[in-house]
Amino acid sequence: HRDLHLSIRRQRQMCKRDRLDSERGKRPGHHRGPGRGVDDPGMLLERIVRHLELDQVQQQTVANIMDASKPEFDALREASRANREAIHALDVSDPEYGARLTNLSAKSGELAAGLALLKGRIRGEIAAVLTEDQLAVLEDRMSRRGERRRPFRSDRAR
C-alpha cells in the first residue's frame, strides 16, 4: 500500500514538474501540454484506484504498468509538441512550404497513431488485472463518458 502511495506521489511530482516546465514557454492561448489533463498517467491511476476499488496487489500492478509506460508516453508527448511547433514555425512564403507541411502532417498522424496504440496497450494490460465486476464498472464508465462527448462531436460536424 505504501509503494502505491509513493508511486502516485512520484507521478504527481513528475506531472507538476512537466506542467511548470511547459508553462515557462507557454504561448498565450496555448492550453495543451503536460499536466493534469486527460492523458496524465498519475490522474488516470488515481481514478482507476478510486472507481474500481482495486485490492493492494491490483493497485501495485496498475502502478507498475503506468510507471513502465511513462517514458514512452512522455517521449510521444514531447515529439508531438515539437512537431506542432515545427508546423507553426513554417514560413508560408517558402517555396517548399507545401512539401514541408505535408511531411510534418504525416509525422503528426504517425505520432497520434503511436499514442493511440500506447493507450490501447495500457488499457489491455490494466484490463488483464481486473475482475469481471471491475471490467463491467470500467466499461460502464467509459460508455457514459463517450455519451457525454457525443453532443460535442455532432455539433462540430455541422
C-alpha positions in Angstrom: 0.0 0.0 0.0 2.9 2.3 0.8 4.5 1.6 -2.5 1.3 2.6 -4.4 1.2 6.0 -2.5 4.9 6.6 -3.3 4.2 5.8 -7.0 1.2 8.1 -7.1 3.2 10.8 -5.3 6.1 10.3 -7.8 3.6 10.6 -10.7 2.2 13.8 -9.3 5.7 15.3 -8.8 6.7 14.5 -12.4 3.5 15.9 -13.8 3.8 19.1 -11.7 7.4 19.5 -12.9 6.3 18.9 -16.5 3.5 21.4 -16.1 5.8 24.0 -14.7 8.3 23.4 -17.5 5.6 23.7 -20.1 4.3 26.9 -18.6 7.6 28.6 -18.8 7.5 28.7 -22.6 3.7 28.8 -22.9 2.2 30.9 -25.6 -0.9 32.9 -24.9 -4.0 30.8 -25.6 -1.9 27.6 -25.8 -3.8 25.2 -23.5 -2.3 21.9 -24.2 0.8 20.3 -22.9 2.0 18.1 -20.0 0.0 18.4 -16.8 -3.2 17.2 -15.1 -5.1 16.5 -18.3 -6.9 13.5 -19.8 -3.6 11.9 -20.7 -1.9 12.3 -17.3 -0.9 8.9 -16.1 -1.0 9.9 -12.4 -4.5 11.2 -12.8 -5.6 8.0 -14.6 -4.1 5.9 -11.9 -5.9 7.8 -9.1 -9.3 7.5 -11.0 -8.8 3.8 -11.5 -8.0 3.1 -7.9 -10.9 5.3 -6.7 -13.6 4.0 -9.0 -12.7 0.3 -9.3 -11.9 -0.4 -5.7 -8.7 -2.3 -6.5 -7.0 -4.5 -4.0 -3.4 -3.8 -3.0 -1.9 -6.3 -5.5 -4.0 -4.8 -8.3 -3.0 -1.3 -7.2 0.7 -2.1 -7.3 0.3 -3.9 -10.7 -1.5 -1.0 -12.2 1.1 1.4 -10.8 3.8 -0.7 -12.3 2.1 -0.6 -15.7 1.8 3.2 -15.5 5.4 3.6 -14.4 6.7 1.4 -17.2 4.7 3.3 -19.8 5.6 6.8 -18.7 8.9 7.2 -20.6 7.3 6.1 -23.9 4.2 8.3 -23.2 6.4 11.3 -22.4 8.5 10.8 -25.5 5.4 10.7 -27.7 4.0 13.8 -26.0 7.3 15.7 -26.4 7.6 14.6 -30.1 4.1 15.8 -30.7 4.8 19.1 -29.1 7.9 19.6 -31.2 6.0 18.6 -34.3 3.3 21.2 -33.6 5.9 23.9 -33.0 7.6 23.0 -36.3 4.3 23.3 -38.1 3.6 26.7 -36.5 7.1 27.8 -37.4 6.8 27.1 -41.2 7.2 30.1 -43.4 4.3 30.2 -45.9 6.5 32.2 -48.3 9.0 29.3 -48.5 8.8 27.5 -51.9 9.0 24.2 -50.0 6.1 25.1 -47.7 3.7 22.6 -49.1 6.1 19.7 -49.0 7.3 20.5 -45.5 3.7 20.9 -44.3 2.9 17.5 -45.8 5.8 15.8 -44.2 5.1 17.4 -40.8 1.4 16.5 -41.1 2.3 12.9 -41.9 4.5 12.8 -38.8 1.7 14.2 -36.7 -0.5 11.3 -37.9 2.2 8.8 -37.0 2.6 10.3 -33.5 -1.2 10.3 -33.0 -1.3 6.6 -34.1 1.6 5.8 -31.7 -0.2 7.4 -28.8 -3.5 5.6 -29.6 -1.6 2.3 -29.7 0.2 3.0 -26.5 -3.1 3.9 -24.7 -4.7 0.8 -26.1 -1.8 -1.4 -24.9 -2.0 0.2 -21.4 -5.8 -0.4 -21.3 -5.3 -4.0 -22.3 -2.6 -4.6 -19.6 -4.8 -3.0 -17.0 -7.9 -4.9 -18.1 -5.9 -8.2 -17.6 -5.6 -7.3 -13.9 -9.2 -6.6 -13.3 -12.0 -8.9 -12.2 -15.2 -9.3 -14.3 -17.1 -6.9 -12.0 -14.4 -4.3 -12.2 -14.3 -4.6 -16.0 -18.1 -4.1 -16.1 -17.8 -0.9 -14.0 -15.0 0.3 -16.2 -16.9 -0.4 -19.4 -20.0 1.4 -18.0 -17.9 4.4 -17.0 -16.3 4.6 -20.4 -19.6 4.2 -22.3 -21.1 7.0 -20.2 -18.1 9.2 -20.8 -18.5 8.5 -24.6 -22.2 9.5 -24.4 -21.2 12.8 -22.7 -18.8 13.6 -25.5 -21.1 12.7 -28.5 -23.1 16.0 -28.5 -19.8 18.0 -28.9 -18.7 15.8 -31.7 -22.0 16.1 -33.6 -22.0 19.9 -33.1 -18.5 20.1 -34.6 -19.5 18.1 -37.6 -22.2 20.6 -38.7 
